[in-house]
């Protein structure tokens, strides 16, 4: 069983080359997908979209899902504040209870792109210390030049392994899934062209895991989403 540990309901799009196969899969989303100041109507829409996407596109691919962040009221952007040993132990118990032999963990890599993505990477690494099955970490959109609004989607700074995939199937599925996340329209207007271009023309590979540390090109801090030192302090508490 492949276990996808993801921060947000739509992050699975970055992993489509690993999803389109017959392997048994478990998706665990560690936030509810909306910011803490969002009204309930937005949370309801986001949740409804995620349910639709899973039932329409993922369930038929031998998949099951755990909406961990929704069940535990963890807001988008705040996951690092919940990173602790108790969280890891609870996830371990839940994964075991859902059955199946774990083959691989898949998650976003630690790169300073989004504070939630970095938090999920560290949580997954601690889980793999327990299960010892290995992790595939995928780069999302790291900032490449500091002090400039620059990012390269699906381009790891430190590439490790490349994976072959069916470009046509992935492109069709990515387009349909993006269109289904209507509350994320602004996000996908920016990311969709870059992701589709990557799936259409570029190689797809994993990122070499890097230790927790200050990123000189920290995209989430550049955007004013979170303070890097505060995020790192929270993540270091698990190490």
N, C-alpha and C positions, 0 to 999 in steps of 0.2 A: 504494500500500500504506500502510495506517495502521499505525504502530508504537506500541504501548502499552508504556511503560516503567513498571513497577510494583514496589513493594517487596515485597509479600506476596501469597501465593496466597489470594486472596479479595478483594483490592483491585479486581479487575475489576468487581465488582458496582456500584461507584460510577460506572462508565463504560457501563453497559448501554444508555443511549440512543444512544451512538455505536457500539455493538457490533452491534446487531440491524439489519444491512443486508447487502448482497451484496459490499461492498468486501473486497478481500484484506486480511488483518490478520496482524500479527506481535506476539505477546505475549512480553515479556522480563521475568522476575521476578528481582530483584537480591538477594534474600536467600533463605535456605532456609525461612523462615517460622516458625522456632522459636528460643527463646532459647538462649544458649550453654550453659546448665546443664541443658538438657532431655535426658532419656535418649533413646537411639537408638529406642526403641519409639515415642516421641511423634513424632520426626522421620519415622519410617517411616509412621505413620498420616497425618501431615500431607501427606507426599509422595503417598501413595496417594489421599487425598481430592482433591488438586490434579489428579492424573492423571485421576481419574474425572470431575471437573467439566469438564476441558478436552475429554475424549473425548465426554462426553455432551452438552454444551451449546455448546461453542465450535468444535470441529473442523468441524462441519457448516456453520458460518458462514464458510467460506473462511479458516480460521485455521491458523497454525502457532505453535509455542511454543519458547522457549529458556529452560531452567531454569538461568539463569546463577548465581544465588546458591547453589543446591544443588550445582552442579558445582564451584564455587569455595569452598564451605564458609563462606559469609558468613551469620552468625547474625542473627536478628531483633534490631533495636535497635542493631546494630553497623555498619551500612552506612557511616555518616559516617567511620569509621576507615579505610575502603578507598577513599575518594574521592581520586583522583589522575589525572594525565594519562595514565598507562599504562592505567588502567581505561577511560577514554574512548576511547583509541586502539584498545584491544582490542574494545570494543563496535562501533566504527566498522567494523573489519575484518569482524566477524561479521555485522553487518547487511548489508553489501555482499555477502558470500558467500552469504547466504540469498536474494538476488535480489529483483527487483521494484523499480519506481520508488517511492520514498517520497513520499507525498502530505502526510502530517501526522504529527507526534509528539503523543502524548497522555500525560499524566502527572498526578500529584498536585501541587498548588501549594505554594509555600513560604509557610507560615502558622503554624508552631509547633504544629501538631496532633500530629504524630508525627515523631520525628527521622529515621526512615527515609524518610518522605514528603518531608521537606525535602531530604534528600540526593538522592533521585531527581530532584527538580525541578532542582537545580543540575547534575546529570549530564546531564539532557536538554537544558538550555540550552546546555551546552558542545557537545553533539552537533549541535544545530541551528546552531551557528556553522560547523560543517563542511558540513552538508547544506542548510541555508538553505531549509527547507520550511515553517516555522512550527510553533508549539506551541499545543495546547489544554490549559490547566491547570485541573484540577477541584479545588475545595475539598472536603475530606472532613468534618472536624468541628473547626473552630477554636474555641478558647476565647474567649468574648466578654466576660466580666467577670473581671478578675484577682482572685485570692484567693477565688474562689467556683467550685465545681465546675459550670461552665457551658459548654455547647457547642451549636452549631446545625449539625446535619448537612446537608450539601449546600447551605450558605448562605454563599457567599463574602463576605468583608468588603468587597471591591472587585469587584462583578460587572462583566463585560465584555460577552459575547455570550450571548444565549439561543438554545436549540436546541429545535425541535419534536420530539416523539417519540410513539410509540404506547404510551400508558399501560398498556393491558391486557397487551400482550406483555411489556413491561418488568416489570410487577408479577408476572406469572406466573413469568417467568424468575428474577427476584430471589428470590422465595420458595423456589423449588426449589433454587437454588444455595446459599442460606444454609443450608437444611436438609441439604445434602450436606457441609457443613464441620462435622462433629460435634465435632472437637477445638476448634473456635472457638465452642462453644455459649455460653459466658459473654459473649463479645464480642457475638454476635448477639442475645442477650437484651436487651442494652442498646441496640444500634444498629438492629436490625431495625425496630421500630415507627417510629422517626424516618425511616429511609430509605424505608420503604413509604409513609409519610405524604407524604414529599416527592415520590415518584414518582406518587402518586395525585392530589395536589391542588395542588402548587406548580410554578412554572416551573423549568426546568432550564437552568443557564447556566455559563459558564466564569468563571474568576477572572482579574483583571488581574495579570500577573506583577509581583512586587515584588522589589526588590534585597535581597541578604543583609543582615540587620541584626537587632538585638535586638527581640524581640517582647515587649511589656509583658504580654500575655496569652498566655503560652507554656504550652500544655496539657501537653506531655510533661514539662516541668520541674515544673509544678504537681503532676503525678501521681508525681513522683520517678523518672521513667523515664531521664532523662539530664540532665546539666548543660548549659544552653544555651550558655554561653561556650565550653565544650569542643567542642560540636557546631559552633558558628560558626567556631571556629579551624580545625577540620578542613576545613570547606567552603570557607573563604577561601583555603585552600592551592591550590585549583583555579582561582581567579580570576586 
